[in-house]
């Protein structure tokens, strides 16, 4: 019996070394990290959002879902649906909805998928870390542009959910942070979450995004990845 154990150990040792080397190369290679962020799966989850600005902060929870390039945030009074440059606010109690166009600079990116398309960013593995019950690979993304050195992105990607980002942190300097954490995750999403009922009335709201766009300094717009 002892000989069998020894033979098994001798057989497993090089195999473990090989697996460790493969895992190490996948989690530390910048291109592999880029691909993990680029291909985010569809999901439904509970999302916790925290905004901190040093002197205080705010936060909340809501149901969230992603299907392709569409994302939904579902609250009791309003459902926010974003698709590309389009933002739709649906008000179930009022049976109304509004639409607006978000025209931020083409090179401006904060989502993992958009950052993965950029050439002027650096991807770095910060090792493995747990987020709730999920074992994750922690990925740091930063801009190469010296003017954007204070803007940092942290993503926690879990292999057990097709590399889904279950936690993200966007930092502007040491004080301002926007944190998103997903829990009760299930892969896939229901198409119904993204539909506007036919009897809902379209209404007009102030275009806050135009004001936001005006306030983004042109010097802070990073270069897009060439096609």
C-alpha positions in Angstrom: 0.0 0.0 0.0 2.9 2.4 0.8 4.4 1.8 -2.6 1.2 2.5 -4.3 0.9 5.9 -2.4 4.5 6.7 -3.3 3.9 5.9 -7.0 0.7 8.0 -7.0 2.6 11.0 -5.4 5.4 10.7 -7.9 2.8 10.7 -10.7 0.8 13.6 -9.3 3.7 15.9 -8.4 4.7 16.8 -12.0 1.0 17.0 -13.0 0.4 19.6 -10.2 3.4 21.6 -11.2 2.1 21.6 -14.8 -1.4 22.7 -13.7 0.1 25.4 -11.5 2.2 26.7 -14.3 -0.7 26.8 -16.7 -2.9 28.6 -14.1 -0.1 31.1 -13.4 0.4 31.9 -17.1 -3.3 32.3 -17.7 -3.9 34.6 -14.8 -0.8 36.7 -15.3 -0.7 37.1 -19.1 -2.1 40.5 -20.0 -3.8 39.3 -23.1 -5.5 36.5 -21.2 -6.7 39.1 -18.7 -8.0 41.3 -21.5 -10.0 38.3 -22.9 -11.5 37.6 -19.5 -12.9 41.1 -19.4 -13.9 41.2 -23.1 -16.3 38.2 -23.0 -18.7 38.8 -20.2 -21.6 36.4 -20.0 -25.3 37.2 -19.7 -26.5 37.1 -16.1 -29.2 38.0 -13.5 -28.2 39.0 -10.0 -28.7 41.3 -7.0 -26.4 44.3 -7.3 -25.0 46.4 -4.5 -23.8 49.9 -5.5 -21.6 52.1 -3.3 -20.3 55.6 -4.1 -17.7 57.0 -1.8 -16.1 60.4 -2.0 -13.9 60.5 1.1 -16.3 62.7 3.2 -19.2 60.3 2.9 -21.0 58.2 0.4 -24.2 56.6 -0.7 -25.4 53.2 -2.0 -28.2 50.9 -2.6 -29.3 47.5 -3.9 -31.4 46.4 -6.9 -31.9 43.5 -9.3 -29.6 43.7 -12.3 -29.4 41.8 -15.6 -27.3 41.7 -18.7 -28.2 40.3 -22.1 -25.7 40.9 -24.9 -25.0 44.6 -24.9 -28.2 45.4 -23.0 -28.1 46.0 -19.2 -31.1 46.5 -16.9 -31.3 47.8 -13.3 -34.7 47.0 -11.8 -36.0 49.0 -8.8 -39.5 49.2 -7.4 -40.3 52.5 -9.2 -38.1 52.5 -12.2 -36.3 50.2 -14.6 -33.1 51.5 -16.2 -32.3 49.8 -19.5 -29.1 50.8 -21.3 -28.2 49.6 -24.8 -25.1 51.2 -26.5 -25.7 54.9 -26.5 -29.4 54.6 -25.6 -30.7 54.8 -22.1 -34.4 54.0 -21.4 -36.2 54.7 -18.1 -39.3 52.6 -17.6 -41.9 53.6 -14.9 -44.2 50.6 -14.3 -46.5 52.4 -11.8 -47.1 55.2 -14.2 -47.0 53.1 -17.3 -44.6 55.5 -18.9 -41.1 55.4 -20.3 -38.5 57.9 -21.6 -35.5 57.6 -23.9 -32.3 59.5 -24.1 -29.0 59.2 -26.0 -25.7 59.1 -24.1 -23.0 60.5 -26.4 -19.9 60.3 -24.4 -16.5 60.6 -26.2 -15.9 57.5 -28.4 -12.6 56.8 -26.6 -14.1 57.1 -23.1 -14.5 53.7 -21.4 -15.3 52.4 -18.0 -16.9 49.0 -18.5 -14.7 45.8 -18.6 -15.8 45.1 -22.2 -15.0 48.6 -23.5 -11.7 48.7 -21.6 -10.7 45.4 -23.2 -11.0 47.1 -26.6 -8.6 49.8 -25.8 -4.9 49.8 -26.7 -3.8 52.4 -24.3 -4.4 50.4 -21.1 -2.4 48.1 -18.9 -3.8 44.8 -17.5 -2.2 43.3 -14.4 -3.2 40.3 -12.2 -3.3 41.0 -8.4 -3.7 37.3 -7.5 -6.7 35.5 -6.3 -9.3 36.7 -3.8 -12.7 35.7 -2.5 -15.8 37.8 -3.2 -18.6 36.3 -1.1 -18.7 32.7 -2.0 -16.9 33.2 -5.3 -13.2 32.5 -5.9 -11.9 35.3 -8.2 -8.9 36.5 -10.1 -8.3 40.2 -9.2 -7.5 42.3 -12.3 -6.1 45.9 -12.3 -6.6 48.0 -15.3 -4.9 51.4 -15.7 -4.4 53.9 -18.5 -0.9 54.4 -20.0 -1.6 58.1 -20.5 0.2 59.9 -17.6 -2.7 62.4 -17.4 -5.0 59.5 -16.4 -2.7 57.9 -13.9 -5.1 58.6 -11.0 -7.9 56.6 -12.7 -7.8 52.9 -11.7 -10.1 50.0 -12.3 -10.3 46.8 -10.3 -12.3 43.8 -11.5 -12.9 40.5 -9.7 -13.5 37.8 -12.3 -14.8 34.3 -11.3 -13.9 31.4 -13.5 -16.9 29.3 -12.2 -19.3 31.8 -13.8 -17.6 32.1 -17.2 -15.2 34.9 -15.9 -18.1 37.1 -14.8 -17.1 40.3 -13.0 -18.7 39.9 -9.6 -17.1 43.0 -8.1 -15.7 46.1 -9.7 -14.1 49.3 -8.3 -13.6 52.5 -10.3 -11.3 54.9 -8.5 -10.4 58.5 -9.2 -7.5 59.3 -6.9 -7.6 57.9 -3.4 -10.9 59.5 -2.4 -13.5 58.9 -5.1 -14.7 55.3 -5.6 -17.6 53.6 -7.3 -18.1 50.0 -6.2 -20.4 47.4 -7.6 -20.9 43.9 -6.1 -23.0 41.1 -7.5 -24.7 38.4 -5.4 -27.2 35.6 -6.0 -25.9 35.3 -9.5 -27.5 33.1 -12.1 -26.2 32.9 -15.7 -28.6 34.0 -18.4 -31.4 36.7 -18.4 -35.1 36.9 -19.3 -35.9 38.9 -22.5 -39.0 40.3 -20.7 -36.8 42.4 -18.5 -35.8 44.5 -21.5 -39.2 45.0 -23.2 -41.4 48.1 -23.0 -45.1 47.1 -22.8 -47.1 48.4 -25.8 -49.5 50.4 -23.7 -46.8 52.5 -22.0 -46.7 56.2 -22.9 -43.5 57.9 -23.9 -42.5 61.0 -22.0 -39.7 63.5 -22.2 -37.2 64.1 -19.4 -34.3 66.6 -19.0 -31.2 65.5 -20.9 -28.8 65.3 -18.1 -26.2 63.5 -20.3 -25.6 66.6 -22.4 -24.6 68.5 -19.3 -22.3 65.6 -18.2 -20.7 65.5 -21.7 -20.0 69.2 -21.5 -18.2 68.7 -18.2 -15.8 66.0 -19.4 -12.4 67.7 -20.0 -11.1 66.9 -23.5 -7.6 66.4 -22.1 -9.0 63.4 -20.1 -10.2 61.5 -23.2 -8.0 58.5 -23.8 -7.1 57.2 -27.2 -9.3 54.5 -28.7 -7.9 51.2 -29.8 -7.3 51.3 -33.6 -9.7 49.2 -35.6 
